[in-house]
Amino acid sequence: MTSFLDPAQSDHWHAVNDGVMGGVSAGAFHFDDGIGVFSGELSLEHGGGFASVRRAVSPGVLADSGGIAIRVRGDGRRYQCRVGTEETAPDISYATDFDTIDGQWLDVHMAWQEFEAVRRGHAVPNAPHLSPERINRLGFLLADRRAGPFCLEIASIRAA
């Protein structure tokens, strides 16, 4: 679904960090030899505490899937995979957590039923049901309340 072999594709990824709410965390996304890298520094200053990246995806590309599979190498922290749809406001995402093991490649499968609607870290109980055919954005977030550097390498993202 997403290739990290074409460095020009890195322009499709955009950081949305806690600066939108007064924080000073710094997260960014770049490509490094065929691997997507989400990295930076998480800060708890000024009420901050999250860093995220996301990109648009074509609606329908995940229509016939039961979820998403990623191959990642992390730093031992817990991240979120997030998707959004055309049916919800931009500040509502469907999210599920996944753990990483420092320095180890992991294959992580996340079924759509594991994703919960959230807004600013809080559940959105009246959000529409997640419809995979309407997913139009995909991203990753770190908000584990641990200040310091972070790095999540992503080798692949695919429908599963």
C-alpha positions in Angstrom: 0.0 0.0 0.0 2.8 2.4 0.9 6.3 2.2 -0.6 9.3 3.8 1.1 11.6 3.2 -1.9 10.8 6.5 -3.6 12.2 9.4 -1.6 9.7 11.8 -3.3 6.9 10.0 -1.4 8.2 11.5 1.9 6.6 14.8 0.8 3.2 13.1 1.4 3.8 12.7 5.1 3.1 15.7 7.4 3.9 16.2 11.1 1.2 17.3 13.5 2.8 17.8 16.8 1.7 19.2 20.2 2.7 22.7 19.0 -0.9 23.0 17.8 -1.8 23.1 21.5 1.1 25.0 22.9 3.6 22.1 23.4 7.1 21.9 22.1 7.5 18.3 21.0 9.2 17.8 17.6 8.4 14.8 15.4 9.1 14.4 11.7 9.1 11.8 9.0 11.8 11.0 6.4 12.9 8.2 4.2 16.2 6.4 4.8 17.3 3.7 2.3 13.8 2.3 1.7 12.6 2.7 5.3 10.1 5.4 6.6 11.4 6.9 9.8 9.1 8.7 12.3 11.5 10.3 14.9 12.0 13.3 17.1 11.8 14.4 20.7 8.7 14.2 22.9 8.4 17.0 25.4 6.0 17.4 28.3 6.7 21.2 28.6 3.8 23.7 28.2 1.2 20.9 28.5 2.6 19.0 25.5 3.2 15.4 25.1 2.5 14.1 21.6 4.1 13.9 18.2 2.4 12.5 15.1 2.7 12.1 11.3 0.1 11.3 8.7 -0.6 11.2 5.1 -3.6 11.1 2.8 -4.6 7.8 1.2 -7.1 7.2 -1.6 -10.5 6.3 -0.3 -11.3 2.7 -1.3 -7.7 1.5 -1.2 -8.4 -0.4 2.1 -12.1 -1.3 1.2 -11.7 -5.1 1.1 -9.3 -5.5 4.0 -9.8 -6.7 7.5 -7.2 -4.4 8.9 -3.7 -3.2 8.3 -0.3 -4.8 8.7 2.9 -3.0 9.4 6.5 -4.0 9.7 8.3 -1.8 12.2 11.4 -1.5 14.3 10.9 0.7 17.4 12.5 1.8 20.5 10.5 0.0 23.1 7.8 2.6 23.3 4.0 2.2 22.6 2.8 4.0 19.5 -0.6 4.4 17.9 -1.7 3.7 14.3 -4.4 6.1 13.3 -6.7 6.3 10.4 -9.4 8.9 9.5 -12.3 8.9 7.2 -14.2 11.4 5.0 -17.2 10.9 7.4 -15.6 12.5 10.4 -14.1 15.9 11.4 -10.3 16.1 10.8 -9.7 16.1 14.6 -11.4 12.6 15.0 -9.3 9.6 14.2 -9.7 5.8 14.7 -6.7 4.6 16.7 -5.2 1.4 18.1 -2.0 1.0 20.1 0.9 -1.2 19.4 4.1 -1.9 21.3 7.6 -2.1 20.0 10.7 -3.9 21.2 13.9 -1.8 21.2 15.9 -2.6 18.1 13.7 -5.5 16.9 11.7 -5.8 13.7 8.1 -6.7 14.4 5.2 -7.6 12.1 2.1 -6.0 13.6 -1.4 -6.8 12.4 -4.3 -4.6 13.5 -7.9 -5.5 12.7 -10.3 -2.7 12.0 -12.5 -3.7 15.0 -9.5 -2.9 17.3 -9.6 0.8 16.2 -11.6 3.2 18.4 -12.7 6.7 17.6 -10.7 9.3 19.5 -10.4 13.1 19.7 -7.5 14.6 21.5 -6.9 11.4 23.4 -10.5 10.9 24.5 -13.0 8.4 23.2 -15.7 9.7 20.8 -18.6 7.3 21.6 -21.0 8.7 19.0 -18.6 8.6 16.1 -19.7 6.7 12.9 -18.6 3.1 12.7 -15.2 2.8 11.0 -15.8 2.0 7.3 -12.5 0.8 5.7 -13.7 1.9 2.2 -13.9 5.5 3.5 -10.4 5.7 5.0 -8.7 8.7 3.6 -5.7 9.3 5.9 -3.2 7.1 7.8 -0.6 8.0 10.4 1.3 7.2 13.6 1.3 9.0 17.0 3.4 8.8 20.1 1.8 10.1 23.3 3.2 7.8 26.1 4.0 10.7 28.5 7.7 10.0 28.5 9.9 12.9 27.5 12.9 12.2 25.3 14.0 11.0 21.9 12.0 8.5 19.9 12.3 6.6 16.7 9.9 4.3 14.8 11.2 2.8 11.6 8.5 1.5 9.1 9.5 -1.0 6.5 6.0 -1.6 5.1 2.4 -0.7 5.4 -0.2 -2.9 3.7 -3.8 -3.9 3.8 -4.4 -7.2 5.6 
